[in-house]
Amino acid sequence: MAFKFLALLALVAAASAVVLPVAVKHVEYAEAPAEYQFSYSVHDDTTGDVKSQQEERHGDNVVGQYTLVDADGFRRVVDYTADEHNGFNAVVRREPLTHKVVKTVVPVAKFVAPVAHHYVAPVPHVTKVTYPTYYHH
C-alpha cells in the first residue's frame, strides 16, 4: 500500500511540475506626447487673495507662469520651464503694485453684552426603593 501511495505522490508531483503554455496577447499602444493647456485666476477683494497661473505642455516640454500678491504689497511673478534635458528652471521677480490691496477688517464690538442668569429648578428628593429577592430552593 505504501508503494501505491508513493507512486501516486510521484505522479502528482510530476504532473504539477509540467508548465502549460499560457497564451498572452501583448498589445502595444503608440505613445502620444502629452498635450495640455490650463489657466486659472482668483481675485478676492474681501480677503486680498489675488493669484493666477497658466501652463502649457507639449510632449516633455512644460512652460508656465504663476503670480500672487505677497503680504508686503508686491506681486511675485514666477516664469518656469521644464524638460527632460534641463530639468525644472524658474525665474522669480517681484513687482510693486500700482494700487494698494486693501483688506477688509470686520469691526470689533465696543460694548459688553449682559450676562444671562441661569436658574436651576430644585431636584425633588428621591427615595431608594428596594424589592425583596425570592430564592427558589
WOGIPE-V505044 format. One record per residue. N is the residue number from 1. PSI is psi as a letter, one per 20 degrees, with the letter a starting at -180 (NA if undefined). Layout:
BEGIN
N/PSI, N/PSI
END
This chain:
BEGIN
1/h, 2/h, 3/g, 4/h, 5/g, 6/h, 7/g, 8/g, 9/g, 10/h, 11/g, 12/g, 13/g, 14/h, 15/h, 16/i, 17/i, 18/p, 19/o, 20/p, 21/p, 22/p, 23/o, 24/p, 25/o, 26/o, 27/p, 28/p, 29/p, 30/p, 31/o, 32/p, 33/q, 34/p, 35/p, 36/r, 37/p, 38/q, 39/q, 40/r, 41/q, 42/p, 43/n, 44/o, 45/h, 46/g, 47/i, 48/j, 49/o, 50/o, 51/r, 52/r, 53/q, 54/q, 55/q, 56/q, 57/p, 58/o, 59/c, 60/j, 61/p, 62/p, 63/p, 64/r, 65/q, 66/q, 67/q, 68/q, 69/o, 70/r, 71/h, 72/j, 73/j, 74/q, 75/p, 76/p, 77/p, 78/o, 79/p, 80/q, 81/q, 82/p, 83/r, 84/i, 85/g, 86/i, 87/b, 88/p, 89/p, 90/q, 91/p, 92/p, 93/q, 94/p, 95/p, 96/q, 97/q, 98/h, 99/q, 100/p, 101/p, 102/p, 103/p, 104/p, 105/p, 106/p, 107/q, 108/p, 109/p, 110/j, 111/r, 112/p, 113/q, 114/q, 115/p, 116/q, 117/p, 118/p, 119/p, 120/p, 121/q, 122/q, 123/p, 124/q, 125/p, 126/p, 127/p, 128/p, 129/p, 130/q, 131/q, 132/q, 133/p, 134/p, 135/p, 136/p, 137/NA
END
